Amino acid sequence: MAFGVTDLKKGTVFQIDGTPYKVVEYNQKVMGRGGSIVNVKIKSLIDGKVLDKTFKGNDSIESADVETSNAQYLYSDGSVFYFMDEESFEQFEIEGDTVGEGSGFLKEGDRVQLQKFGGNVINVDLPKNVYLEVTYTEDAVKGDTSSSITKDATLETGVVVKVPAFIKTGDIISVDTSTGAYRERKKD
C-alpha cells in the first residue's frame, strides 16, 4: 500500500527498495504555489543505519508490513539469544547481532517487543529502563560520596556501567538501555 510523504510522522514505518525504515525526525517545508519538501531522518530496521532523505510533497512511498509481538527472554549461550513468544509459547532463537548492544541489559524473564518483517525478526525492542543488581563495585573512599564522582559497577548481567560513588555492591539500580547510563538507585 502506498501513501503520500506528507502522511509521514515521527515513528512511521515504511519501505524503500524492500528495506523497512522508521522515521526518526520529520520536517516539512511548504514552498510557493502549494508545493512542499519533506526532509526526514530515517533509521533502517535491518542494519540500524541512519540516513537523511528528502522527498517532494507529491511523492508516494510504500508502507512496510512490520509486525510487532511480545516475547520473553529465556537465556543466551553467548552468541544466540533464546526467547519465547508470549501468545503461542513457541521458543525460538535470535542471533546476537539482531539483539544488538542492549543485550547486556537482558536478564532471564525480561519481556521485550520483537519487530518482524517478511517473517524474520529484524529488531528487539528492550524496555527503555531496566532495574539490575550491582554485583561488584569498589567501596567509596570515606568522605568522597559526591554524586559527580563516578566509578565502574558490574551488574548481574555482566555489563559494566558508570555509577555515582555512593552506589554499593548489592544495590539495585535503573539503567537506560539505549545509552547504558545510570538513572537512579531503587528505593526500598
Secondary structure as UniProt FT lines:
FT   STRAND          2..4
FT   HELIX           5..7
FT   TURN            10..11
FT   STRAND          13..16
FT   TURN            17..18
FT   STRAND          19..30
FT   HELIX           32..34
FT   STRAND          36..44
FT   TURN            45..47
FT   STRAND          50..56
FT   TURN            57..58
FT   STRAND          60..63
FT   STRAND          66..76
FT   STRAND          80..85
FT   TURN            86..88
FT   STRAND          91..95
FT   HELIX           96..99
FT   HELIX           101..105
FT   TURN            108..109
FT   STRAND          111..117
FT   TURN            118..119
FT   STRAND          120..125
FT   STRAND          129..137
FT   TURN            142..143
FT   TURN            147..148
FT   STRAND          150..155
FT   TURN            156..157
FT   STRAND          160..164
FT   TURN            165..166
FT   TURN            169..170
FT   STRAND          172..176
FT   TURN            177..179
FT   STRAND          182..185
//
